[in-house]
Amino acid sequence: MGVMGKTRMVLTLTGRAIHEAVSFIVFSFLDLLDFVLCFAYKVADFFIEAEWKPCYCTSAKDAITSSGKILVSEQGESKIVCLSSSKLELEEISDTLYTRPALLSEVSKLTVNELKRIKVEKSVVQSCEKIKKGTVRSTFTINSTIVEMLQGKIEGQKAHPIPRWSDCDCKPCTSWTTSGKETLFVKAEGAKDKAKEDVLFIHGFISSSAFWTETVFPNLSDAAKSSYRFFAVDLLGFGRSPKPTDSLYTLREHLEMIERSVIEPHKVKSFHIVAHSLGCILALALAVKHPGSVKSLTLLAPPYYPVPKGVQPTQYVMRRIAPRRVWPLIAFGASIACWYEHISRTICLVICKNHRLWEFLAKLVTRNRIRTFLLEGFFSHTHNAAWHTLHNIICGTASKLDGYLDTVRDHLKCDVNIFHGSNDELIPVECSYNVQERVPRASVNVIEKKDHITIVVGRQKAFTRELEEIWSRSSS
């Protein structure tokens, strides 16, 4: 190795050490700040809403049961119980909601474990986690007397006011509370009669249907508009869709709202799915649930991380998505959103509650030279929706994705196409190749010099043409 090579290696190692040290200091401070904010919000909630509000850093059981649902277990893959007529429905929640150790305590624990490993040659490790495959939920019939007792318990819970004091109360954000509609906001375009097939667009985390309606929809060809119906939804808790404060935003809730808002009312029988980021997980779950109806799957930056054996799936994915590093900035933002319940609520309080001010300032500073739909999608959500969706969908489905992909590979005949930006710093390109490894027929298209957003924004015309080719090929 030459002098230049050694110098480069030394500089790389030094930079990495500095980055690790700075990250440790920053996130140790954030651990302390989140702890302080926990008490601050409890006091604020009590004085403003006259009720102590539980959170996940103090008691997962209280946080869940306060929403009118019952926590079955806090070990491994926890479940909550929902009551529906004479059935109890079990649906899974992610343990990352309430198991997020502080960085300092985690480092201390790892150090102690490593010392034990050195001293003790053999150790017995017992794992109680079970990897479930197949259905999203399970049900069992119970005695009507038990149903009545549980109904009394659930109905006796005090519902959170809508909206909460830290959420935006403007008309666009709360219109769903007075309209009486318990369905998602859906933007529909295309053929009204005799549509050959339908196309469902699902946006990613902290976004909205505008991600599609402001990019793809204006560039659709006349031929596509006359052949297909296009549906772009605002997911539950985002955009102009309902944002219930008593929801845990589980996979079941998201899927049922899509079915209730698009598939059932519009009598969708044969459809293509286009999904971005977090939406890819919902797309796979929806395809598995409707295997005979899906004609093609187009996934943009799918967050698929194969979980090594012997590792807790949800915790592994959380650390891959949110590594608690200060750089790159997008990873730093993801880490704050994922690890810190109260800091992320503070950010929502500052940004989302005052989104009209920030939107005005953005338009004033840029003089409308840029579109503001990305900002509007980012602002239009509640902390409750973002927090639970992030954990229950991205982290909580870690043990399910292998099964979903295997079903797509073995039982679905739909075309599978994947797009990924080469400069994506949030979801690495390897995630798309991981999907292809599981589903060999999947086509991976890496777009050079594009990131998590610019994979569509900025190249919307080209991307729309690519989509139309996929739909045409899949239909024939």
Summary of the structure (lengths in Angstrom):
residues: 476
radius of gyration: 23.2
end to end distance: 56.6
largest distance: 80.2
contacts: 1503
relative contact order: 0.12
helix: 49%
strand: 13%
